[in-house]
Amino acid sequence: MSFRRRPRRHVSRDLVWRACVSVPLLLLAPQATRGFELEPDEYVAAPPGTTALFQYFFYADDQSYHPVGGTTVRLDTHLTETVGLTRATQFFQLGPFEALAEVLQPYGALGNASIGGTSYQDSTGAGDTTVAVALWPYKNAAKQTYVGIATYITLPDGAYNATHAINLGGHRVIYDPELAFHQGFGNHWSVDLTGDYILYGNNSYGNGTGQATVSQDPTAQMQAFVNYAVGKFVDISLGYEGESGGRQFLNGADTAAKTEFQEIRFVASYSVTSSFQVLGEVNHQFQNVGGFKEAVGVTMRALYTF
């Protein structure tokens, strides 16, 4: 089932040129634009007519900031992300293809933000809503082969204050086409491969005569999982995610921020019944350029189908 695991964390941060920080803080951070992460087996299509309800909880602890071409800031640098997400998905038949439509609504809090001892406001409330459609141009259940395509559109309806450094809402439209491939091997092994090309609308910062325009280059995203079915009810996966690009500009001036990171992920799921599943993930970024580096991230998910 095609799905973005984590909502895009639209952490709108001030552009700071102060000596006390000594690095420019991005207005639309890479961590804000990263996310929409898949979990294992997301592109194994459910039968048409299936409804799936999801509830997610995400926690991330960021402890360093890495500007492009600048010095990494670790001392007195931190960001805590505590976010929930509710998702509803409906599978249906679209001509000769199986398809789905879904809505994702994040909410929560971004807090304890500081860089080099300079603190920034917390942000709480609702994040930006994402709507999506996906279909499978090729599906062969007997061979365990699935090829899927999807389009995700994130709307600028979340909590946002143009004068604040941190916001749950992004105040811009994001368009994300996606191509995915799933292949099973026998009764235990499978792989997932996914690629995205993410396009961003412009954002505004400040108010009155001091308002500025923030723009961002497209981001390329790749995700991969190797999955193993331990038994009938338990699955484990080892995954990788990487993003590149996404350079950000304020009125055309480079902010030394971009979307570039690499991350390793470990996922385990347990099917409590045929219609109810729980899942947990721990992840760690081992490389980041252009933003906050996530030291530890945790995801929990409950899924109910009918």
PyMOL commands that set and color helices and strands:
alter all, ss='L'
color gray80, all
select helices_A, chain A and resi 30-33+208-210
alter helices_A, ss='H'
color red, helices_A
select strands_A, chain A and resi 51-66+78-94+97-115+118-119+123-126+130-140+145-154+174-185+189-200+203-205+212-216+219-229+234-245+248-250+253-254+260-271+276-289+291-305
alter strands_A, ss='S'
color yellow, strands_A
deselect
rebuild
show_as cartoon
